[in-house]
Amino acid sequence: MLSKEEILNVAKLARIGVSEKDVEKYQHDLSEILDYFKKLDELDVEGVEPIGHITGMQNKFRNDHQEDFGKIGKEAIMKNAPEVKEEYIKVKSVL
C-alpha cells in the first residue's frame, strides 16, 4: 500500500489539495490501481507487435492552397468582421 507521504507527493505533483480524510481513501484506491498494473505485467506479450492506433489509419493531410474570393468576396467577409483596421480583421492580442 502507498504511504501517506507518497500520496501527498502525488497530490503535490498534480497540484491538488488533499484532506487527511482523502489521504486514506487515495492510499487504498491508488494501491488497487497499481496492483492491477502488476497483474498486467504477468501477461505474456512475446511476439505481440506494439501499436500506436487501433484503427491503423494514417494521417491524411489536405493540400494547403489559397483561394481568391475576389473583391466582392473580400468585401462580404469584411462586413461580417466585428472590427476592421485598414484592410485587415482586427482581433485582440493573444499574448
C-alpha positions in Angstrom: 0.0 0.0 0.0 1.2 3.5 -0.8 2.4 5.6 2.1 0.9 8.9 3.3 4.0 10.7 2.1 3.7 9.1 -1.4 0.0 10.2 -1.7 0.9 13.7 -0.6 3.7 13.9 -3.1 1.4 12.7 -5.9 -1.1 15.3 -4.9 1.6 18.0 -4.9 2.8 17.0 -8.3 -0.8 17.1 -9.6 -1.3 20.4 -7.8 -4.4 19.3 -6.0 -5.2 19.7 -2.3 -5.9 16.6 -0.3 -7.5 16.5 3.1 -6.4 14.0 5.8 -9.7 12.0 5.2 -8.9 11.8 1.5 -5.4 10.5 2.0 -6.6 7.2 3.4 -9.1 6.8 0.5 -6.4 7.6 -2.1 -4.0 5.2 -0.4 -6.5 2.4 -0.9 -7.7 3.4 -4.4 -4.3 4.2 -5.9 -2.8 1.0 -4.5 -5.6 -1.1 -6.1 -4.8 0.6 -9.5 -1.1 -0.1 -9.2 -1.9 -3.7 -8.2 -3.9 -4.1 -11.4 -1.0 -3.0 -13.4 1.2 -5.6 -11.7 -1.3 -8.2 -13.0 -0.9 -6.9 -16.5 2.9 -7.3 -16.1 2.3 -11.1 -15.8 0.8 -11.3 -19.3 2.9 -13.0 -22.0 3.2 -10.4 -24.8 6.1 -12.2 -26.6 5.6 -11.7 -30.4 2.8 -9.1 -30.0 3.5 -6.2 -32.2 3.1 -2.8 -30.4 0.5 -0.5 -32.0 0.1 3.2 -31.7 -3.5 3.4 -33.0 -6.1 0.6 -33.2 -7.7 1.6 -36.5 -4.5 1.5 -38.5 -5.4 4.9 -40.1 -2.6 7.2 -41.2 -2.5 11.0 -41.1 -4.3 12.4 -44.0 -3.1 15.9 -45.0 -5.0 18.3 -47.2 -3.3 20.5 -49.8 -2.6 23.9 -48.4 -3.7 26.4 -51.1 -5.0 29.9 -51.2 -8.4 30.7 -52.7 -9.1 34.1 -54.2 -12.6 35.3 -53.4 -12.2 38.4 -55.5 -13.1 41.9 -54.4 -16.8 41.1 -53.9 -16.0 38.1 -51.7 -13.5 40.0 -49.6 -16.0 42.8 -49.0 -18.6 40.3 -47.9 -16.1 38.7 -45.5 -15.1 42.1 -44.1 -18.7 43.1 -43.5 -19.1 40.1 -41.1 -16.0 41.0 -39.1 -16.7 42.7 -35.8 -13.8 45.2 -36.2 -11.7 46.1 -39.2 -8.5 48.1 -39.4 -7.3 49.2 -42.8 -7.8 46.0 -44.9 -7.5 43.5 -42.1 -9.8 42.0 -39.5 -8.7 43.3 -36.1 -8.5 40.8 -33.2 -7.5 41.0 -29.6 -3.8 40.4 -28.9 -3.0 36.8 -27.8 0.0 37.4 -25.6 
